Amino acid sequence: MKTENRYDSTNKDYLLEYVSDEPLFRGMHKGMTITASLLVLLFVGFTGFNSELAGQLFGTARSWIESTFGWYYMITVVGLIAVCAFIVVSPKGNIKLGSNDCKPDYSLFTWMAMLFSAGIGIGVLFFGVAEPIFYLDNSGAFGYPNNPYADMDGNVAINQARAEDALKVAFFHWGFHGWAVYVIVGLALAYFSFRKNLPLALRSTLYPLIGERIYGPIGHVVDLLGVLGCVFGIATSLGLGVSQMAVGLERLAGFDPGLTTQLTLIFLISVVSILSALSGVGKGIKIISQWNIVVSALVLAFFLFAGPTEWLVKTIAVTTGDYLVDFIGMGLWFPDEQGPAAWQNGWTIFYWAWWLAWAPFVGLFIAHISRGRTLREFVIGVLIAPTAMIFIWLGIFGGDALHQELFAEAGPGTAGIIELVRAWNLPAALFASSDGIAGTGVLGWIMSAMMVFLLFSWFVTSSDSSTLVLTTILSLGNENPPRAYRIFWGAVIGMVAAVLLMAGGLKALQTALMAAALPLSVLIIVMTIGTLKSLWQDSRYGYPRHGRHRIAEDDVSERAKQPASSQS
């Protein structure tokens, strides 16, 4: 057996004793692969054959998690922001993710493109218009206030002040709090893999706490939690994305936007995502991510310059300033009244759970592409740059819709977008906002086509990245995992999304996400403690000096200078 065929990019030869030599599981950890597959397939089987019972259980589980652990999610996410700030100002921020003289694997533009594409695209398209419009509404149609922050400020009428509050709450849900989760998980994984020469897997972040036991049952459980969170997180996003794509296809070609179309889209996306994942990060994922940025820029430019440009720029600037002043207080708000508390559970707690469930997938992918950057550069880059891009995106897309409602001919709140959101037809809100600028003629058709393309391509980048991440975890950190298992897990993700859609649509998807986030949040706290402990003890070089992981520092430094393809 040639070891370079198993770990040619990481050269962590000591891991070979943990992965299988059997033909069916070659290059994978056999026990974890079987366990993860059975857990997911059992869940799919139960949900598929008992959809009514599953729907009832999902609803009960979500209500219990929200009411019991909402405060815990809030405190956890705020604490992770504090850790990010500490790393930036600490001298430890100068430590590199790799040897002291290694260089980044990707250019700054490519790095940022992959960060944004893998981390957020599909969600911001789905909620980018619907969410600010929901917060602008003042009807309380869902049994709780649409925007308790605006109500507390006295902005209860649909006007400019309430519009700015609506956008600020959207910024809050998509800003520093969520990205801090990704920062901590990604930094921990990159640090222990590239700095400490441990596997690129969640278990490695526990090395300072449990040492060699990361290769035993504790490590297996940790990685399995990451696998499950990844599967349910990406399946939730796929469910959101295909419902919106189906609405777009109805507008473009008259397709029925129902379940059949959505399941067909899941199949097509899964196939394309698998093909992209097979090509690796440097090819398919990189190319699609760059095209995402180009097409997104064109769509954003149209919404900006064809819409109320001056109003958008001023509103985004004012709202960003308000957010920077208020985001800490918003993150520590614990309402006493039942209505605001129900709103917080339905929106803020759901978002924090979404970020936490996605963290193993996005964090590992960010780590995968961040070798050679300092801790300070990593934190600032991942925390600030994607957040700024999201604010621009939300400000332009959501701002256009807000402007249409504020200045509707028949009076504020009569443009029709609010009505769609009240009817919970969230997928149609984006296209309705586009029609308000481009009309329903040829230009409107072109814009709808571009947005459908973005929905498709954004999800492909997320799905193929998650497939790569899953197989990396189950192969104990191999950055080039077996191709057969990339195909298998790509198909599994599509199957989970399809079954959850059939079992209850968006509510079932959201509940699966909430359930996966709870144990993962505990893991993230533990890995944060382990990372801080290791950083405190880090020497100039920071490499392990004992046990099976001992390697010569000079050898590591020389090997890090070589291209990954030449390492063995």
Stockholm file with secondary structure:
# STOCKHOLM 1.0

chainA/1-568         MKTENRYDSTNKDYLLEYVSDEPLFRGMHKGMTITASLLVLLFVGFTGFNSELAGQLFGTARSWIESTFGWYYMITVVGLIAVCAFIVVSPKGNIKLGSNDCKPDYSLFTWMAMLFSAGIGIGVLFFGVAEPIFYLDNSGAFGYPNNPYADMDGNVAINQARAEDALKVAFFHWGFHGWAVYVIVGLALAYFSFRKNLPLALRSTLYPLIGERIYGPIGHVVDLLGVLGCVFGIATSLGLGVSQMAVGLERLAGFDPGLTTQLTLIFLISVVSILSALSGVGKGIKIISQWNIVVSALVLAFFLFAGPTEWLVKTIAVTTGDYLVDFIGMGLWFPDEQGPAAWQNGWTIFYWAWWLAWAPFVGLFIAHISRGRTLREFVIGVLIAPTAMIFIWLGIFGGDALHQELFAEAGPGTAGIIELVRAWNLPAALFASSDGIAGTGVLGWIMSAMMVFLLFSWFVTSSDSSTLVLTTILSLGNENPPRAYRIFWGAVIGMVAAVLLMAGGLKALQTALMAAALPLSVLIIVMTIGTLKSLWQDSRYGYPRHGRHRIAEDDVSERAKQPASSQS
#=GR chainA/1-568 SS CCTHHHHTTTCCGGGGGTSBCSGGGBTSCHHHHHHHHHHHHHHHHHHHHCHHHHHHHHHHHHHHHHHHHHHHHHHHHHHHHHHHHHHHHSGGGGCBSSSTTCCCSSCHHHHHHHHHHHHTHHHHHHHHHHHHHHHHCCSCTTSSCSCHHHHHTTCCSSSHHHHHHHHHHHHHHHSHHHHHHHHHHHHHHHIIIIITCCCSSGGGGGHHHHGGGGGSHHHHHHHHHHHHHHHHHHHHHHHHHHHHHHHHHHHHHCCCCSHHHHHHHHHHHHHHHHHHHHHCIIIIIHHHHHHHHHHHHHHHHHHHHHSCHHHHHHHHHHHHHHHHHHHHHHHTCCCCSHHHHHHHIIIIIHHHHHHHHHHHHHHHHHHHTCTTCBHHHHHHHHHHHHHHHHHHHHHHHHHHHHHHHHTCTTCTTCSSHHHHHHTTCHHHHHHHHHHHHHCSSHHHHHHHHHHHHHHHHHHHHHHHHHHHHHHHHHTTSCSSCCHHHHHHHHHHHHHHHHHHHHHHHHHHHHHHHHHHHHHHHHHHHHHHHHHHHHHHHCCSSCCCCSGGGCCCHHHHHHHHHSCGGGCC
#=GC SS_cons         CCTHHHHTTTCCGGGGGTSBCSGGGBTSCHHHHHHHHHHHHHHHHHHHHCHHHHHHHHHHHHHHHHHHHHHHHHHHHHHHHHHHHHHHHSGGGGCBSSSTTCCCSSCHHHHHHHHHHHHTHHHHHHHHHHHHHHHHCCSCTTSSCSCHHHHHTTCCSSSHHHHHHHHHHHHHHHSHHHHHHHHHHHHHHHIIIIITCCCSSGGGGGHHHHGGGGGSHHHHHHHHHHHHHHHHHHHHHHHHHHHHHHHHHHHHHCCCCSHHHHHHHHHHHHHHHHHHHHHCIIIIIHHHHHHHHHHHHHHHHHHHHHSCHHHHHHHHHHHHHHHHHHHHHHHTCCCCSHHHHHHHIIIIIHHHHHHHHHHHHHHHHHHHTCTTCBHHHHHHHHHHHHHHHHHHHHHHHHHHHHHHHHTCTTCTTCSSHHHHHHTTCHHHHHHHHHHHHHCSSHHHHHHHHHHHHHHHHHHHHHHHHHHHHHHHHHTTSCSSCCHHHHHHHHHHHHHHHHHHHHHHHHHHHHHHHHHHHHHHHHHHHHHHHHHHHHHHHCCSSCCCCSGGGCCCHHHHHHHHHSCGGGCC
//
